[in-house]
Amino acid sequence: MSATIQCPYCNAPRITGGFDNYSPFYVNCPECSRRYIVEPVRNGVVVYRDGEAPCCSDPDCRATEMAGSGQE
Ligand SMILES: [Zn+2]
């Protein structure tokens, strides 16, 4: 599975692929060097600016929540 994503800051296109699952991940834009979040979904991908994603779509927030729950 691969998809073309666009940087939400400078609109630089980028092809991403090799998703193992639907976990969101960070991408560092090679054009503007800013970080954004890409979340694979069933019909493509959703792109969020860093800090604008809902917690369930934010890798850091998810990690914090899982650590906080103390259960695996
Ligand atoms: Zn960019």
N, CA, C, O and the ligand as a Tripos MOL2 file, in Angstrom:
@<TRIPOS>MOLECULE
protein
  289   287    73     0     0
PROTEIN
NO_CHARGES

@<TRIPOS>ATOM
      1 N           0.8470   -1.1870    0.0000 N.3       1 MET1
      2 CA          0.0000    0.0000    0.0000 C.3       1 MET1
      3 C           0.8830    1.2380    0.0000 C.2       1 MET1
      4 O           1.7960    1.3600    0.8170 O.2       1 MET1
      5 N           0.6100    2.1390   -0.9050 N.am      2 SER2
      6 CA          1.3450    3.3950   -0.9030 C.3       2 SER2
      7 C           0.3810    4.5110   -1.2670 C.2       2 SER2
      8 O          -0.7170    4.2650   -1.7650 O.2       2 SER2
      9 N           0.8020    5.7290   -1.0130 N.am      3 ALA3
     10 CA         -0.0650    6.8630   -1.2810 C.3       3 ALA3
     11 C           0.7920    8.0920   -1.4770 C.2       3 ALA3
     12 O           1.9230    8.1710   -0.9980 O.2       3 ALA3
     13 N           0.2370    9.0360   -2.1810 N.am      4 THR4
     14 CA          0.9060   10.3190   -2.3200 C.3       4 THR4
     15 C           0.3380   11.2560   -1.2710 C.2       4 THR4
     16 O          -0.8750   11.4370   -1.1620 O.2       4 THR4
     17 N           1.2240   11.8380   -0.5170 N.am      5 ILE5
     18 CA          0.7900   12.7750    0.5100 C.3       5 ILE5
     19 C           1.3530   14.1430    0.1770 C.2       5 ILE5
     20 O           2.3160   14.2730   -0.5800 O.2       5 ILE5
     21 N           0.7430   15.1440    0.7480 N.am      6 GLN6
     22 CA          1.2140   16.5110    0.5280 C.3       6 GLN6
     23 C           1.5110   17.1450    1.8620 C.2       6 GLN6
     24 O           0.7350   17.0320    2.8110 O.2       6 GLN6
     25 N           2.6350   17.8090    1.9240 N.am      7 CYS7
     26 CA          2.9900   18.5290    3.1350 C.3       7 CYS7
     27 C           1.9230   19.5810    3.4290 C.2       7 CYS7
     28 O           1.5910   20.3800    2.5530 O.2       7 CYS7
     29 N           1.3830   19.5940    4.6450 N.am      8 PRO8
     30 CA          0.3400   20.5820    4.9640 C.3       8 PRO8
     31 C           0.8960   21.9920    5.0990 C.2       8 PRO8
     32 O           0.1280   22.9500    5.1870 O.2       8 PRO8
     33 N           2.2050   22.1340    5.1170 N.am      9 TYR9
     34 CA          2.7970   23.4700    5.2540 C.3       9 TYR9
     35 C           3.1690   24.0660    3.9080 C.2       9 TYR9
     36 O           2.8340   25.2160    3.6220 O.2       9 TYR9
     37 N           3.8660   23.2850    3.0720 N.am     10 CYS10
     38 CA          4.3670   23.8520    1.8180 C.3      10 CYS10
     39 C           3.8150   23.1140    0.6010 C.2      10 CYS10
     40 O           4.1480   23.4550   -0.5340 O.2      10 CYS10
     41 N           2.9770   22.1060    0.8290 N.am     11 ASN11
     42 CA          2.3430   21.3590   -0.2530 C.3      11 ASN11
     43 C           3.3040   20.5320   -1.1010 C.2      11 ASN11
     44 O           2.9500   20.1120   -2.2020 O.2      11 ASN11
     45 N           4.4940   20.2970   -0.6100 N.am     12 ALA12
     46 CA          5.4200   19.4470   -1.3430 C.3      12 ALA12
     47 C           4.8710   18.0230   -1.3810 C.2      12 ALA12
     48 O           4.5610   17.4530   -0.3350 O.2      12 ALA12
     49 N           4.7480   17.4490   -2.5610 N.am     13 PRO13
     50 CA          4.2440   16.0830   -2.6420 C.3      13 PRO13
     51 C           5.3140   15.0820   -2.2340 C.2      13 PRO13
     52 O           6.5120   15.3270   -2.3720 O.2      13 PRO13
     53 N           4.8560   13.9730   -1.7390 N.am     14 ARG14
     54 CA          5.7720   12.9450   -1.2950 C.3      14 ARG14
     55 C           5.0410   11.6220   -1.3890 C.2      14 ARG14
     56 O           3.8750   11.5150   -1.0090 O.2      14 ARG14
     57 N           5.7270   10.6270   -1.8910 N.am     15 ILE15
     58 CA          5.1120    9.3080   -1.9670 C.3      15 ILE15
     59 C           5.5570    8.5100   -0.7600 C.2      15 ILE15
     60 O           6.7460    8.4010   -0.4600 O.2      15 ILE15
     61 N           4.5980    7.9710   -0.0980 N.am     16 THR16
     62 CA          4.9120    7.1570    1.0600 C.3      16 THR16
     63 C           4.3110    5.7800    0.8510 C.2      16 THR16
     64 O           3.3750    5.6080    0.0700 O.2      16 THR16
     65 N           4.8390    4.8340    1.5350 N.am     17 GLY17
     66 CA          4.3250    3.4910    1.3470 C.3      17 GLY17
     67 C           4.8870    2.5310    2.3770 C.2      17 GLY17
     68 O           5.6240    2.9260    3.2800 O.2      17 GLY17
     69 N           4.5400    1.3000    2.2330 N.am     18 GLY18
     70 CA          5.0290    0.2890    3.1480 C.3      18 GLY18
     71 C           4.4000    0.3520    4.5120 C.2      18 GLY18
     72 O           5.0430    0.0290    5.5110 O.2      18 GLY18
     73 N           3.1510    0.7640    4.5690 N.am     19 PHE19
     74 CA          2.4830    0.7870    5.8610 C.3      19 PHE19
     75 C           2.3070   -0.6400    6.3700 C.2      19 PHE19
     76 O           1.8410   -1.5250    5.6520 O.2      19 PHE19
     77 N           2.6830   -0.8320    7.6020 N.am     20 ASP20
     78 CA          2.4640   -2.1490    8.2030 C.3      20 ASP20
     79 C           1.0750   -2.2240    8.8140 C.2      20 ASP20
     80 O           0.4900   -3.3010    8.9330 O.2      20 ASP20
     81 N           0.5630   -1.0790    9.1950 N.am     21 ASN21
     82 CA         -0.7260   -1.0640    9.8780 C.3      21 ASN21
     83 C          -1.2820    0.3400    9.7680 C.2      21 ASN21
     84 O          -0.7900    1.1470    8.9780 O.2      21 ASN21
     85 N          -2.2800    0.6300   10.5360 N.am     22 TYR22
     86 CA         -2.9140    1.9380   10.4480 C.3      22 TYR22
     87 C          -2.4210    2.8960   11.5280 C.2      22 TYR22
     88 O          -3.0930    3.8770   11.8480 O.2      22 TYR22
     89 N          -1.2550    2.6140   12.0830 N.am     23 SER23
     90 CA         -0.7470    3.5350   13.0910 C.3      23 SER23
     91 C          -0.2390    4.8180   12.4400 C.2      23 SER23
     92 O           0.4280    4.7720   11.4060 O.2      23 SER23
     93 N          -0.5480    5.9430   13.0340 N.am     24 PRO24
     94 CA         -0.0280    7.2060   12.5000 C.3      24 PRO24
     95 C           1.4760    7.3070   12.7410 C.2      24 PRO24
     96 O           2.0110    6.6920   13.6620 O.2      24 PRO24
     97 N           2.1440    8.0860   11.9060 N.am     25 PHE25
     98 CA          3.5920    8.2750   12.0710 C.3      25 PHE25
     99 C           3.9640    9.6820   11.6320 C.2      25 PHE25
    100 O           3.2200   10.3560   10.9190 O.2      25 PHE25
    101 N           5.1230   10.0940   12.0750 N.am     26 TYR26
    102 CA          5.6110   11.4290   11.7270 C.3      26 TYR26
    103 C           6.4080   11.3990   10.4370 C.2      26 TYR26
    104 O           7.1070   10.4280   10.1450 O.2      26 TYR26
    105 N           6.2970   12.4670    9.6730 N.am     27 VAL27
    106 CA          7.1000   12.6440    8.4740 C.3      27 VAL27
    107 C           7.7750   14.0010    8.5740 C.2      27 VAL27
    108 O           7.1460   15.0020    8.9150 O.2      27 VAL27
    109 N           9.0640   14.0160    8.2720 N.am     28 ASN28
    110 CA          9.7730   15.2860    8.2080 C.3      28 ASN28
    111 C           9.8500   15.7180    6.7560 C.2      28 ASN28
    112 O          10.4450   15.0290    5.9270 O.2      28 ASN28
    113 N           9.2570   16.8430    6.4540 N.am     29 CYS29
    114 CA          9.2260   17.3140    5.0800 C.3      29 CYS29
    115 C          10.6330   17.6880    4.6230 C.2      29 CYS29
    116 O          11.3190   18.4610    5.2920 O.2      29 CYS29
    117 N          11.0650   17.1420    3.4840 N.am     30 PRO30
    118 CA         12.4040   17.4890    2.9920 C.3      30 PRO30
    119 C          12.4700   18.8930    2.4180 C.2      30 PRO30
    120 O          13.5580   19.4420    2.2440 O.2      30 PRO30
    121 N          11.3300   19.4700    2.1240 N.am     31 GLU31
    122 CA         11.3070   20.8030    1.5210 C.3      31 GLU31
    123 C          11.3630   21.9060    2.5690 C.2      31 GLU31
    124 O          12.1770   22.8250    2.4670 O.2      31 GLU31
    125 N          10.5040   21.8160    3.5700 N.am     32 CYS32
    126 CA         10.4280   22.8970    4.5480 C.3      32 CYS32
    127 C          10.9100   22.4610    5.9330 C.2      32 CYS32
    128 O          10.9150   23.2530    6.8750 O.2      32 CYS32
    129 N          11.3160   21.1840    6.0440 N.am     33 SER33
    130 CA         11.9040   20.6780    7.2880 C.3      33 SER33
    131 C          10.9500   20.7150    8.4690 C.2      33 SER33
    132 O          11.3790   20.6880    9.6220 O.2      33 SER33
    133 N           9.6650   20.7760    8.1840 N.am     34 ARG34
    134 CA          8.7110   20.7380    9.2820 C.3      34 ARG34
    135 C           8.1280   19.3390    9.3990 C.2      34 ARG34
    136 O           8.1550   18.5500    8.4550 O.2      34 ARG34
    137 N           7.6170   19.0640   10.5500 N.am     35 ARG35
    138 CA          7.1230   17.7290   10.8400 C.3      35 ARG35
    139 C           5.6150   17.6980   10.7800 C.2      35 ARG35
    140 O           4.9440   18.6050   11.2740 O.2      35 ARG35
    141 N           5.0950   16.6780   10.1900 N.am     36 TYR36
    142 CA          3.6520   16.5010   10.1890 C.3      36 TYR36
    143 C           3.3170   15.0390   10.4130 C.2      36 TYR36
    144 O           4.1950   14.1760   10.4350 O.2      36 TYR36
    145 N           2.0450   14.7840   10.5760 N.am     37 ILE37
    146 CA          1.5900   13.4510   10.9350 C.3      37 ILE37
    147 C           0.8280   12.8460    9.7700 C.2      37 ILE37
    148 O          -0.0310   13.4950    9.1720 O.2      37 ILE37
    149 N           1.1410   11.6230    9.4600 N.am     38 VAL38
    150 CA          0.4230   10.8920    8.4290 C.3      38 VAL38
    151 C          -0.2470    9.6910    9.0780 C.2      38 VAL38
    152 O           0.3960    8.8950    9.7620 O.2      38 VAL38
    153 N          -1.5250    9.5800    8.8550 N.am     39 GLU39
    154 CA         -2.2480    8.4320    9.4010 C.3      39 GLU39
    155 C          -2.8740    7.6610    8.2510 C.2      39 GLU39
    156 O          -3.7610    8.1730    7.5690 O.2      39 GLU39
    157 N          -2.4190    6.4350    8.0320 N.am     40 PRO40
    158 CA         -3.0570    5.6090    6.9950 C.3      40 PRO40
    159 C          -4.4790    5.2720    7.3990 C.2      40 PRO40
    160 O          -4.7510    4.9200    8.5470 O.2      40 PRO40
    161 N          -5.3670    5.3830    6.4510 N.am     41 VAL41
    162 CA         -6.7530    4.9870    6.6660 C.3      41 VAL41
    163 C          -7.1390    4.0370    5.5370 C.2      41 VAL41
    164 O          -6.3560    3.8070    4.6150 O.2      41 VAL41
    165 N          -8.3160    3.5040    5.6130 N.am     42 ARG42
    166 CA         -8.7080    2.4570    4.6810 C.3      42 ARG42
    167 C          -8.6040    2.9050    3.2230 C.2      42 ARG42
    168 O          -8.1830    2.1360    2.3590 O.2      42 ARG42
    169 N          -8.9860    4.1410    2.9610 N.am     43 ASN43
    170 CA         -9.0280    4.5850    1.5610 C.3      43 ASN43
    171 C          -7.9200    5.5620    1.2150 C.2      43 ASN43
    172 O          -8.0470    6.3170    0.2510 O.2      43 ASN43
    173 N          -6.8380    5.5650    1.9790 N.am     44 GLY44
    174 CA         -5.7390    6.4670    1.6650 C.3      44 GLY44
    175 C          -4.9990    6.8810    2.9180 C.2      44 GLY44
    176 O          -4.6890    6.0560    3.7780 O.2      44 GLY44
    177 N          -4.7260    8.1500    3.0080 N.am     45 VAL45
    178 CA         -4.0520    8.6500    4.1920 C.3      45 VAL45
    179 C          -4.6720    9.9780    4.6030 C.2      45 VAL45
    180 O          -5.2620   10.6900    3.7900 O.2      45 VAL45
    181 N          -4.5250   10.2880    5.8660 N.am     46 VAL46
    182 CA         -4.9360   11.5920    6.3760 C.3      46 VAL46
    183 C          -3.6730   12.2810    6.8780 C.2      46 VAL46
    184 O          -2.8360   11.6650    7.5370 O.2      46 VAL46
    185 N          -3.5470   13.5480    6.5620 N.am     47 VAL47
    186 CA         -2.3700   14.3130    6.9740 C.3      47 VAL47
    187 C          -2.7970   15.3810    7.9720 C.2      47 VAL47
    188 O          -3.7770   16.0970    7.7650 O.2      47 VAL47
    189 N          -2.0470   15.4680    9.0420 N.am     48 TYR48
    190 CA         -2.2950   16.5040   10.0440 C.3      48 TYR48
    191 C          -1.0300   17.3250   10.2490 C.2      48 TYR48
    192 O           0.0810   16.8060   10.1390 O.2      48 TYR48
    193 N          -1.2010   18.5970   10.5440 N.am     49 ARG49
    194 CA         -0.0590   19.3800   10.9960 C.3      49 ARG49
    195 C           0.2900   18.9190   12.3990 C.2      49 ARG49
    196 O          -0.5730   18.5010   13.1720 O.2      49 ARG49
    197 N           1.5590   19.0030   12.7030 N.am     50 ASP50
    198 CA          2.0060   18.6060   14.0320 C.3      50 ASP50
    199 C           1.2400   19.4160   15.0780 C.2      50 ASP50
    200 O           1.2100   20.6450   15.0250 O.2      50 ASP50
    201 N           0.6330   18.7230   16.0130 N.am     51 GLY51
    202 CA         -0.0930   19.4090   17.0700 C.3      51 GLY51
    203 C          -1.5750   19.5800   16.7890 C.2      51 GLY51
    204 O          -2.3350   19.9660   17.6770 O.2      51 GLY51
    205 N          -1.9920   19.2970   15.5610 N.am     52 GLU52
    206 CA         -3.4040   19.4820   15.2220 C.3      52 GLU52
    207 C          -4.1660   18.1680   15.1320 C.2      52 GLU52
    208 O          -5.3850   18.1620   14.9630 O.2      52 GLU52
    209 N          -3.4680   17.0880   15.2420 N.am     53 ALA53
    210 CA         -4.1360   15.7950   15.1480 C.3      53 ALA53
    211 C          -4.8540   15.4870   16.4510 C.2      53 ALA53
    212 O          -4.3900   15.8750   17.5230 O.2      53 ALA53
    213 N          -5.9740   14.7990   16.3680 N.am     54 PRO54
    214 CA         -6.5930   14.3100   17.5990 C.3      54 PRO54
    215 C          -5.6650   13.3050   18.2670 C.2      54 PRO54
    216 O          -4.8090   12.7030   17.6180 O.2      54 PRO54
    217 N          -5.8430   13.1350   19.5470 N.am     55 CYS55
    218 CA         -4.9050   12.3020   20.3010 C.3      55 CYS55
    219 C          -4.7450   10.9210   19.6910 C.2      55 CYS55
    220 O          -3.6390   10.3810   19.6560 O.2      55 CYS55
    221 N          -5.8410   10.3420   19.2100 N.am     56 CYS56
    222 CA         -5.7680    8.9900   18.6840 C.3      56 CYS56
    223 C          -4.9890    8.9260   17.3690 C.2      56 CYS56
    224 O          -4.6320    7.8420   16.9080 O.2      56 CYS56
    225 N          -4.7260   10.0840   16.7700 N.am     57 SER57
    226 CA         -3.9820   10.1350   15.5190 C.3      57 SER57
    227 C          -2.5990   10.7400   15.7040 C.2      57 SER57
    228 O          -1.8960   10.9980   14.7280 O.2      57 SER57
    229 N          -2.2140   10.9630   16.9330 N.am     58 ASP58
    230 CA         -0.9210   11.5770   17.2180 C.3      58 ASP58
    231 C           0.0000   10.5410   17.8540 C.2      58 ASP58
    232 O          -0.2870   10.0450   18.9440 O.2      58 ASP58
    233 N           1.1070   10.2070   17.1800 N.am     59 PRO59
    234 CA          1.9820    9.1480   17.7120 C.3      59 PRO59
    235 C           2.4420    9.4200   19.1330 C.2      59 PRO59
    236 O           2.4490    8.5110   19.9630 O.2      59 PRO59
    237 N           2.8250   10.6530   19.4250 N.am     60 ASP60
    238 CA          3.3020   10.9600   20.7660 C.3      60 ASP60
    239 C           2.1980   10.8240   21.7950 C.2      60 ASP60
    240 O           2.4050   10.2870   22.8830 O.2      60 ASP60
    241 N           1.0180   11.3200   21.4360 N.am     61 CYS61
    242 CA         -0.0970   11.2770   22.3650 C.3      61 CYS61
    243 C          -0.5120    9.8360   22.6320 C.2      61 CYS61
    244 O          -0.8300    9.4640   23.7610 O.2      61 CYS61
    245 N          -0.5030    9.0430   21.5850 N.am     62 ARG62
    246 CA         -0.8500    7.6290   21.7520 C.3      62 ARG62
    247 C           0.1340    6.9420   22.6790 C.2      62 ARG62
    248 O          -0.2560    6.1640   23.5500 O.2      62 ARG62
    249 N           1.4120    7.2340   22.4860 N.am     63 ALA63
    250 CA          2.4420    6.6210   23.3070 C.3      63 ALA63
    251 C           2.2600    7.0270   24.7700 C.2      63 ALA63
    252 O           2.4050    6.2070   25.6760 O.2      63 ALA63
    253 N           1.9410    8.3000   24.9830 N.am     64 THR64
    254 CA          1.7280    8.7840   26.3420 C.3      64 THR64
    255 C           0.5280    8.0920   26.9690 C.2      64 THR64
    256 O           0.5630    7.6890   28.1320 O.2      64 THR64
    257 N          -0.5250    7.9620   26.1870 N.am     65 GLU65
    258 CA         -1.7190    7.3170   26.7250 C.3      65 GLU65
    259 C          -1.4680    5.8670   27.0870 C.2      65 GLU65
    260 O          -1.9280    5.3870   28.1230 O.2      65 GLU65
    261 N          -0.7420    5.1780   26.2360 N.am     66 MET66
    262 CA         -0.4690    3.7640   26.5060 C.3      66 MET66
    263 C           0.4140    3.6220   27.7360 C.2      66 MET66
    264 O           0.2090    2.7270   28.5550 O.2      66 MET66
    265 N           1.3990    4.5090   27.8630 N.am     67 ALA67
    266 CA          2.2750    4.4550   29.0250 C.3      67 ALA67
    267 C           1.4900    4.7680   30.2830 C.2      67 ALA67
    268 O           1.7160    4.1680   31.3340 O.2      67 ALA67
    269 N           0.5610    5.7150   30.1700 N.am     68 GLY68
    270 CA         -0.2130    6.1220   31.3150 C.3      68 GLY68
    271 C          -1.2000    5.0700   31.7870 C.2      68 GLY68
    272 O          -1.5030    4.9790   32.9770 O.2      68 GLY68
    273 N          -1.6950    4.2790   30.8530 N.am     69 SER69
    274 CA         -2.6940    3.2880   31.2190 C.3      69 SER69
    275 C          -2.0700    2.1480   32.0160 C.2      69 SER69
    276 O          -2.7360    1.5200   32.8380 O.2      69 SER69
    277 N          -0.7840    1.8840   31.7670 N.am     70 GLY70
    278 CA         -0.0950    0.8400   32.5070 C.3      70 GLY70
    279 C          -0.5400   -0.5540   32.1400 C.2      70 GLY70
    280 O          -0.2300   -1.5150   32.8450 O.2      70 GLY70
    281 N          -1.2620   -0.6740   31.0480 N.am     71 GLN71
    282 CA         -1.7200   -1.9880   30.6380 C.3      71 GLN71
    283 C          -1.3740   -2.1990   29.1600 C.2      71 GLN71
    284 O          -1.3630   -1.2640   28.3600 O.2      71 GLN71
    285 N          -1.1060   -3.4070   28.8480 N.am     72 GLU72
    286 CA         -0.7690   -3.7100   27.4560 C.3      72 GLU72
    287 C          -1.6630   -4.7780   26.9270 C.2      72 GLU72
    288 O          -1.5360   -5.1720   25.7680 O.2      72 GLU72
    289 ZN          6.8700   21.0240    3.6310 Zn       73 ZN73
@<TRIPOS>BOND
     1     1     2 1
     2     2     3 1
     3     3     4 2
     4     3     5 am
     5     5     6 1
     6     6     7 1
     7     7     8 2
     8     7     9 am
     9     9    10 1
    10    10    11 1
    11    11    12 2
    12    11    13 am
    13    13    14 1
    14    14    15 1
    15    15    16 2
    16    15    17 am
    17    17    18 1
    18    18    19 1
    19    19    20 2
    20    19    21 am
    21    21    22 1
    22    22    23 1
    23    23    24 2
    24    23    25 am
    25    25    26 1
    26    26    27 1
    27    27    28 2
    28    27    29 am
    29    29    30 1
    30    30    31 1
    31    31    32 2
    32    31    33 am
    33    33    34 1
    34    34    35 1
    35    35    36 2
    36    35    37 am
    37    37    38 1
    38    38    39 1
    39    39    40 2
    40    39    41 am
    41    41    42 1
    42    42    43 1
    43    43    44 2
    44    43    45 am
    45    45    46 1
    46    46    47 1
    47    47    48 2
    48    47    49 am
    49    49    50 1
    50    50    51 1
    51    51    52 2
    52    51    53 am
    53    53    54 1
    54    54    55 1
    55    55    56 2
    56    55    57 am
    57    57    58 1
    58    58    59 1
    59    59    60 2
    60    59    61 am
    61    61    62 1
    62    62    63 1
    63    63    64 2
    64    63    65 am
    65    65    66 1
    66    66    67 1
    67    67    68 2
    68    67    69 am
    69    69    70 1
    70    70    71 1
    71    71    72 2
    72    71    73 am
    73    73    74 1
    74    74    75 1
    75    75    76 2
    76    75    77 am
    77    77    78 1
    78    78    79 1
    79    79    80 2
    80    79    81 am
    81    81    82 1
    82    82    83 1
    83    83    84 2
    84    83    85 am
    85    85    86 1
    86    86    87 1
    87    87    88 2
    88    87    89 am
    89    89    90 1
    90    90    91 1
    91    91    92 2
    92    91    93 am
    93    93    94 1
    94    94    95 1
    95    95    96 2
    96    95    97 am
    97    97    98 1
    98    98    99 1
    99    99   100 2
   100    99   101 am
   101   101   102 1
   102   102   103 1
   103   103   104 2
   104   103   105 am
   105   105   106 1
   106   106   107 1
   107   107   108 2
   108   107   109 am
   109   109   110 1
   110   110   111 1
   111   111   112 2
   112   111   113 am
   113   113   114 1
   114   114   115 1
   115   115   116 2
   116   115   117 am
   117   117   118 1
   118   118   119 1
   119   119   120 2
   120   119   121 am
   121   121   122 1
   122   122   123 1
   123   123   124 2
   124   123   125 am
   125   125   126 1
   126   126   127 1
   127   127   128 2
   128   127   129 am
   129   129   130 1
   130   130   131 1
   131   131   132 2
   132   131   133 am
   133   133   134 1
   134   134   135 1
   135   135   136 2
   136   135   137 am
   137   137   138 1
   138   138   139 1
   139   139   140 2
   140   139   141 am
   141   141   142 1
   142   142   143 1
   143   143   144 2
   144   143   145 am
   145   145   146 1
   146   146   147 1
   147   147   148 2
   148   147   149 am
   149   149   150 1
   150   150   151 1
   151   151   152 2
   152   151   153 am
   153   153   154 1
   154   154   155 1
   155   155   156 2
   156   155   157 am
   157   157   158 1
   158   158   159 1
   159   159   160 2
   160   159   161 am
   161   161   162 1
   162   162   163 1
   163   163   164 2
   164   163   165 am
   165   165   166 1
   166   166   167 1
   167   167   168 2
   168   167   169 am
   169   169   170 1
   170   170   171 1
   171   171   172 2
   172   171   173 am
   173   173   174 1
   174   174   175 1
   175   175   176 2
   176   175   177 am
   177   177   178 1
   178   178   179 1
   179   179   180 2
   180   179   181 am
   181   181   182 1
   182   182   183 1
   183   183   184 2
   184   183   185 am
   185   185   186 1
   186   186   187 1
   187   187   188 2
   188   187   189 am
   189   189   190 1
   190   190   191 1
   191   191   192 2
   192   191   193 am
   193   193   194 1
   194   194   195 1
   195   195   196 2
   196   195   197 am
   197   197   198 1
   198   198   199 1
   199   199   200 2
   200   199   201 am
   201   201   202 1
   202   202   203 1
   203   203   204 2
   204   203   205 am
   205   205   206 1
   206   206   207 1
   207   207   208 2
   208   207   209 am
   209   209   210 1
   210   210   211 1
   211   211   212 2
   212   211   213 am
   213   213   214 1
   214   214   215 1
   215   215   216 2
   216   215   217 am
   217   217   218 1
   218   218   219 1
   219   219   220 2
   220   219   221 am
   221   221   222 1
   222   222   223 1
   223   223   224 2
   224   223   225 am
   225   225   226 1
   226   226   227 1
   227   227   228 2
   228   227   229 am
   229   229   230 1
   230   230   231 1
   231   231   232 2
   232   231   233 am
   233   233   234 1
   234   234   235 1
   235   235   236 2
   236   235   237 am
   237   237   238 1
   238   238   239 1
   239   239   240 2
   240   239   241 am
   241   241   242 1
   242   242   243 1
   243   243   244 2
   244   243   245 am
   245   245   246 1
   246   246   247 1
   247   247   248 2
   248   247   249 am
   249   249   250 1
   250   250   251 1
   251   251   252 2
   252   251   253 am
   253   253   254 1
   254   254   255 1
   255   255   256 2
   256   255   257 am
   257   257   258 1
   258   258   259 1
   259   259   260 2
   260   259   261 am
   261   261   262 1
   262   262   263 1
   263   263   264 2
   264   263   265 am
   265   265   266 1
   266   266   267 1
   267   267   268 2
   268   267   269 am
   269   269   270 1
   270   270   271 1
   271   271   272 2
   272   271   273 am
   273   273   274 1
   274   274   275 1
   275   275   276 2
   276   275   277 am
   277   277   278 1
   278   278   279 1
   279   279   280 2
   280   279   281 am
   281   281   282 1
   282   282   283 1
   283   283   284 2
   284   283   285 am
   285   285   286 1
   286   286   287 1
   287   287   288 2
@<TRIPOS>SUBSTRUCTURE
     1 MET1         2 RESIDUE 1 A MET
     2 SER2         6 RESIDUE 1 A SER
     3 ALA3        10 RESIDUE 1 A ALA
     4 THR4        14 RESIDUE 1 A THR
     5 ILE5        18 RESIDUE 1 A ILE
     6 GLN6        22 RESIDUE 1 A GLN
     7 CYS7        26 RESIDUE 1 A CYS
     8 PRO8        30 RESIDUE 1 A PRO
     9 TYR9        34 RESIDUE 1 A TYR
    10 CYS10       38 RESIDUE 1 A CYS
    11 ASN11       42 RESIDUE 1 A ASN
    12 ALA12       46 RESIDUE 1 A ALA
    13 PRO13       50 RESIDUE 1 A PRO
    14 ARG14       54 RESIDUE 1 A ARG
    15 ILE15       58 RESIDUE 1 A ILE
    16 THR16       62 RESIDUE 1 A THR
    17 GLY17       66 RESIDUE 1 A GLY
    18 GLY18       70 RESIDUE 1 A GLY
    19 PHE19       74 RESIDUE 1 A PHE
    20 ASP20       78 RESIDUE 1 A ASP
    21 ASN21       82 RESIDUE 1 A ASN
    22 TYR22       86 RESIDUE 1 A TYR
    23 SER23       90 RESIDUE 1 A SER
    24 PRO24       94 RESIDUE 1 A PRO
    25 PHE25       98 RESIDUE 1 A PHE
    26 TYR26      102 RESIDUE 1 A TYR
    27 VAL27      106 RESIDUE 1 A VAL
    28 ASN28      110 RESIDUE 1 A ASN
    29 CYS29      114 RESIDUE 1 A CYS
    30 PRO30      118 RESIDUE 1 A PRO
    31 GLU31      122 RESIDUE 1 A GLU
    32 CYS32      126 RESIDUE 1 A CYS
    33 SER33      130 RESIDUE 1 A SER
    34 ARG34      134 RESIDUE 1 A ARG
    35 ARG35      138 RESIDUE 1 A ARG
    36 TYR36      142 RESIDUE 1 A TYR
    37 ILE37      146 RESIDUE 1 A ILE
    38 VAL38      150 RESIDUE 1 A VAL
    39 GLU39      154 RESIDUE 1 A GLU
    40 PRO40      158 RESIDUE 1 A PRO
    41 VAL41      162 RESIDUE 1 A VAL
    42 ARG42      166 RESIDUE 1 A ARG
    43 ASN43      170 RESIDUE 1 A ASN
    44 GLY44      174 RESIDUE 1 A GLY
    45 VAL45      178 RESIDUE 1 A VAL
    46 VAL46      182 RESIDUE 1 A VAL
    47 VAL47      186 RESIDUE 1 A VAL
    48 TYR48      190 RESIDUE 1 A TYR
    49 ARG49      194 RESIDUE 1 A ARG
    50 ASP50      198 RESIDUE 1 A ASP
    51 GLY51      202 RESIDUE 1 A GLY
    52 GLU52      206 RESIDUE 1 A GLU
    53 ALA53      210 RESIDUE 1 A ALA
    54 PRO54      214 RESIDUE 1 A PRO
    55 CYS55      218 RESIDUE 1 A CYS
    56 CYS56      222 RESIDUE 1 A CYS
    57 SER57      226 RESIDUE 1 A SER
    58 ASP58      230 RESIDUE 1 A ASP
    59 PRO59      234 RESIDUE 1 A PRO
    60 ASP60      238 RESIDUE 1 A ASP
    61 CYS61      242 RESIDUE 1 A CYS
    62 ARG62      246 RESIDUE 1 A ARG
    63 ALA63      250 RESIDUE 1 A ALA
    64 THR64      254 RESIDUE 1 A THR
    65 GLU65      258 RESIDUE 1 A GLU
    66 MET66      262 RESIDUE 1 A MET
    67 ALA67      266 RESIDUE 1 A ALA
    68 GLY68      270 RESIDUE 1 A GLY
    69 SER69      274 RESIDUE 1 A SER
    70 GLY70      278 RESIDUE 1 A GLY
    71 GLN71      282 RESIDUE 1 A GLN
    72 GLU72      286 RESIDUE 1 A GLU
    73 ZN73       289 GROUP 0 **** ****
